[in-house]
Amino acid sequence: PVLSPQKEPTPSPKAEQKEPAPSPKAAASPTKPQEVSPQKAAEASPQKAPEVSPKKVAEDSPKKDAVASGQSTADKASEKLLAASEASKQAEVKPPDNGIDSTGRPRRLRPKMRIEMADGLLVTLVKELGVGSFGSVWLGKREGQDDSQASIAVKEMGKTAGTGLPEALFEARCLKMGTESLGRIKPKIPLYVGERLLNKESDSWRLWLAMEKVNGGPIDKWLYDMKDDDFKRVDLAKFTDPAQSFGGLYRTLPFHKAVAIVKGFFRQMAPTFEIVEPVCQHRDISAHNILVDDKGGGVLDFTVIDFGLAVDTNHWRQEWRRSNLGGDVRYWAPVHWFQFFYGYKYIEAANPYYARMYATRLDYFAMGILGLEMLFGLTKHDEVDNVDLPGLRDLRLAWDDYWTYITSVFQRIWGSDGLGGVRTKLRDEQVGMGAQNRLDNLKNFLARMASDPRNGHCEVLLAVLRDLISEDGRMQWANISAALNRHTESNAQAIMDGDLPGPAISSTGGGVFAPAPSIPKGHRRIQSIDAGVSLGRGVQQVSIVNKEVPGVPSRKNPGPEANGREGQAPLPYRAPLPQQALGYPSQLGQWGGMGGMLGGGPSAGSLPGVPMMPPRPGSMPAGHRRHVSLAGGDGNF
């Protein structure tokens, strides 16, 4: 290779002067002259002068200058490309968006938006997952992750979404509480990741709540292959007619497999609610707010989501009379309707267990209804003909009647101006009593099937479900876990008699967060699945002593079930329902349909194969009698 003239070593006079003289020892050494003989020295001497002679250098200089010039140009181009790449990377990694626009108002979330939580966590939004009345939910990823690794859900909440700041902050606290309990179990709720509050002191506040993204989809999508909004218009005949059924897993499994799935559902959910209950009550349990992840091999993983309507447990139990109603009306207990139509005074006077249920057991009731929905939604139509399942046909008919009735009410609400727009009409039609009557029939058939020794594989589950939907239910989450534990022997009749398995844990709970502020007196907010209705004048409160309201029992007009007892609070008035409203198919044979049982039906004890249930110990105060619609007469129950 030709060396560059600049790099060619040339002899220097100074170098020659600095050349050290050979030492005497080296000069005297007999072997050194042989190693550096003149011939070898001449050969080893860098005789390269001819290669770098002035003439040769002169000839090669233009060539080297051209090469050097070309290399310099290439280097400069490469540097420009690197600089452009760095600039592009810097442009992609923009500083986090502060979430405030030029007018000082919070900016709505959008794809590729890079946001920062209060603790410094950076999240890049990928896409919108869904939108509800309380805000939108976005899929996000951490720094350094690609879109396929996105594992964060960011919920955006604001005043325009129909909720208040205290409720939004309380939802974040509920998730924090679940995350802090990881030392005991992993609760089946999304784990808290971070949050950021914008414009706290302004009406245009906005809260970003980041949580773990949960795999799976809503139970209603898994069960029916339908979206939540589809139920507003679905043909009710699909619930009962095999010829026009739903998709998904609806009525595709044998009864024993459906039982196993529902047992597994409660085994997962009960410990979670046992942790959650002392802090908050969810109040919006539904098939849309619990996700199911089918992991294959028969393994299902359930997770409860959306604590947007959750309330502080201690505060709710003290202030329920002046607090808002919430949740999906399909999962409302009858006491919800009585509170909505008549107010808390009626609840407290009508039944000693109504106030207790409304204050402490709304989540229990909704979970019981959801468990029944899953049980009969999964079970095949033809399973009712199985002779090894005595009582299943009648129980399923009772469930179909209850579920189609309450879903029809749900559809009427969505087809009008919401709960406020249809409230008077529903009250005049005694919707609360219609739900209560059907619920009582359902509870009686649950008890009947659970009491049959031939149903030993499902008796405990049926007894648990009956307790959950009863206003005088006693089971707490720890009892449910113990009753359904694979290694615990439980007895259905003992459960129905009040002998509960597991520890007797107090249901009073203990809040660890500051209670949410109460709703102003007289103000009632009624919120259904994805819509809120604010009734400025509040829910009418009925004084049973001083007022008479059409269709509402009072001391002067106690209703047909008060039995003329003076000086006692009346029982809820149960208006006779038309037979076609409650009429079952002809499979009930000589019973003549459930409508006959409610009015003018057979006398007490005349129904074949239907035993009168003994009273629960302490379930009703002395002298308190309820009409047992199943037997068509009076009976202690």
C-alpha positions, 0 to 999 in steps of 0.5 A: 500500500502507498503511504500518505506523505504526511504519515511517512516517517522521515529522519530528523536531525534531532532524532539522530542527536538523541540516538543513545550511544551503544553501551560498552557492554553492548560493544564488547559483546561477542554475539551482538555484531553477529545479530546486527551484522552489516549485511543484516543491518542493511537488509533490516534498515528501512530502505524505503526511500525509492518508494517515497521518492519526491518523484513518486510522492509528486505522482501519488499526491493528487490521487491521495488528495482525491481519495481523502477528499472523497472520504471527507465528503462521505464522512460528512454525509454520514454525520448528517444522516446520524444527526437527522436520525437523532433529531427524528428520535428526539421528535418521536420522544416528545416531552409528556403532554401536560393535559392542558390546552391553550385555554387552560382547560383539560385536553381530551386523551388521544392516540399516541399521546404521552402522559405523565402520572403524579409519581412520574410514570410515563404512559403512551396511549395506544387506542381507546378501549371503550366509552361510558357515561363516566368517561373513556378507557384507553390502552397504554404502554410504559416507556420502552414497550411496543404496542404489543406489550401494552399492559396499562388501562387509563380511565379518563374521568371528568365532570362532563362525564357525569360523576363528581370528583370525590367519587372519582378519587374514591374509585382510585382509593378502592383500587389502591386498597386492593393493591395493598392487600397483595400480601394476603391474596391477589384480589380479583380487581385491577391493580392500581398503577398511578393517577393524575388530577388536572384542574383540581380547583376548577369545574373542568377537573380531569382525573387520569386513573392508570390501572393494570389491564385485565385480560378477558371480556365481560360475562355478558359477551362470553355468555350471550355473545352480545354487547351491553347495549344490545340488551336494550332492544333484545327480543325477550323470547330468546331467553326462553325459546330454544329456536331463537337462542343467543350465541356464546355459551348460552344454554350449551352445557350440562347442568353439572358443568354449569354448577362447577363454573358458578362454584368456581366463580364464587370461590374467586369472587368471595375472597375479593369481596371479603377484602373490599367490603370493609372499605367500599360497596361496589353497587354496580355488580352486573354481567358487564362489570365482571370480566372472564378470561378463558385460559383453556383447559377449563380454567376461567379467571374472573375479575370485577371492574368499574368501581365508579359507583362505589361508596365508603362502607361506613358512610353508606351504612350511616347515610343511605337514607340521603344517598343516591341510588346506583347500578343496573336495574336488572340487578336491583333488589326489590328494596331498590324500587321501594326506595326509588318510589316511596323513600326510606320511611316506607322501607323502614316501616314495611319490613325490618329486613329491607333497611338492613338489605339496602344498607349492607347487602346490595352487593350480595343480592346482585352477586346472587342474581348474577350467579343465577343468570350464569347458572341457567344461562349456561345450562342446556334447554333439555336438561330440565327433562333429566330425571336425576335433577328433580325440581330443575324444570320448575326452578328454571321456569321461575328464573325465566319468569323473573329475568324476562320480567326485570329485563322488560322493565330495563328496556322500558327505562331505556326506551323512555327518558330514563328512570326519571321519565318513567318513574311515575308509570312504574310506580303505579304499575307496582313494579317493585311488588312484581319483582318481589313476588317473582323473587319469592317464587324463585326463592321457594323453588331454590329451597325445594330443589336444595332440600331434595337429597338427590341434588347433593352435588348442587344443594350447597350452591342453591342454598347459597344463591337463595341466601344471597337474594333474600332480604333476611340473608345472613351469609357473609363472604367468608361464609360463602368461601367456607361453604363452597370450599372443596375441602369443607363439608357443608349442608344446604339445610343447615345453611337455610336454617342459619347454621353458617359455615366459616367464621362469623365475621362482622359485616360492619367493616371499617373504613380506612379512607375518609368518607365521601361527602354526602349528597345534599338532603332531598337530592337523589341521583339515579344512575343505571348502567351507563347513564345518570339521571339527576332528579332535582326535587328528589325522591318522594318520602312517604309518611305511612302515618300521616299520608295516603298515597295511591298504591302505597300502603298506610295505616289507614290503607294497609293493603291486603296483607296487613291482616287488620293488625292495628298498631303494627307497621304494614307489610309491603302491599302486593297487588294481584298480578294478572295470570298472563303476566306470571303464567308459566308454560303447561309443564306445571300441569295441574298447578294451573300456572303461577298466576293461580298461586298468587290469587284464587289458587289452590289452598295451602298445602294442596300443591303436589310435591311442594313442601311448606318451608319451615320458618328460619330461626329468628327470621321473622319477629313474633307475630310477623306473618308474610303471605306465602304466594307459593302455597296460596295461603298464610304461613310462617316463613 
